[in-house]
Amino acid sequence: MEEWDEVEVPKNVKDIFIEMKNTAELMVDLAYSAVLFKEKEMAEEVLELEEYLDILNYNLAVRAVLAARNMKEAERITSILQMARSIDDISDAAGDLAKMVLEEKLHPLITEVILESEETIGKIVVSPESVLVGKTLEELDLATNTGVRIIAIRRGKRWIFDPDEDTKIFPNDILIGRGTRTALDYLKEIARGNIKVMPNE
Amino acid sequence: MEEWDEVEVPKNVKDIFIEMKNTAELMVDLAYSAVLFKEKEMAEEVLELEEYLDILNYNLAVRAVLAARNMKEAERITSILQMARSIDDISDAAGDLAKMVLEEKLHPLITEVILESEETIGKIVVSPESVLVGKTLEELDLATNTGVRIIAIRRGKRWIFDPDEDTKIFPNDILIGRGTRTALDYLKEIARGNIKVMPNE
């Protein structure tokens, strides 16, 4: 993601728009994770995604404006630009959170607040005995089967941000997931190898 | 929530802060639901929550500033105010989305984008034969067991926004839930009565 000149942007308005919404939501999750675990690399990823989202937003605006042919169409297209701005505002808020991580002045209360919210973030260590090992995220469908959305994976010294459905889980991976406390605890039991059967089996 | 003078605000900084984060997240979910289903009542709820969040934010700021005793503490407390502002920015973006619903100028593309994002919103109609009927949200723990977070329930002519864990499900309730498409489809099968056993049984 270093070379923004060469970054690939989806070709049509709809796909750009979907990519914007998904990216902003990932940014919020990653920003809270970065704050919680004081992970600077993750905070930097959020700031890179913020730049990517600006590019998407610009591309969306140009294409949307081009599509307006009359007054009525122009009015409805304005709603697209407005929603894109809301998404962009959310991503900026995530960016501001990420900057706090890089500045290293976090009050301990912030950690508590993230941990005690309805939806929280957790670290899940995958034991070599776990049924998760060797399966792809698509096969596991953890969002449906455990209520946890995986937002990043730590493998040895590197990060995989926003892993896709083909990503396979390795022994000793550390999964960063978002969900309720109960959902995260449930996935932890599976990851430890204490629960041997996935609910979809 | 009409009488803001009498609104109850949690007493300490931490609880206010947690309430702010939960409220902002609910607002985003409700705002997307309002946009998707063109539900003005839901949009108005988002705007009321935006006012509530402003009150929370003010109360947090006063209490946080009072707590600072020296330079170092003041710096760390600033991070609390900064995170509160990020949360407030997110809630403002949700408010802007809600206003679009009230203005009735939504482009059809917006619906498609919400439906096709990684996390989407669905309406789930509860058949009288479903195993969901008569159980509380706590007993069901749908977030863990199906990956769907219930953000509102339509019961006859009235809305229950942000139902709590004691809320019981009635026959013919319409649940508004957030999750992946697979998760929402799974819950729909349970709600239709086609799946008779909850995964936690």
Interface residues (C-beta under 8 A of the other chain):
Chain A: V13 K14 F17 I18 K21 N22 E25 V28 V35 E75 R76 I77 T78 S79 I80 Q82 M83 R85 S86 I87 D89 I90 D92 A93 A94 D96 L97 M100 K105 L106 H107 L109 I110 E112 V113 I114 E116 S117 E118 E119 D141 A143 T144 N145 T146 G147 R149 G179 T180 T182 A183 Y186 P199
Chain B: V13 K14 F17 I18 K21 N22 E25 V28 V35 E75 R76 I77 T78 S79 I80 Q82 M83 R85 S86 I87 D89 I90 D92 A93 A94 D96 L97 M100 K105 L106 H107 P108 L109 I110 E112 V113 I114 E116 S117 E118 E119 D141 A143 T144 N145 T146 G147 R149 G179 T180 T182 A183 Y186 P199
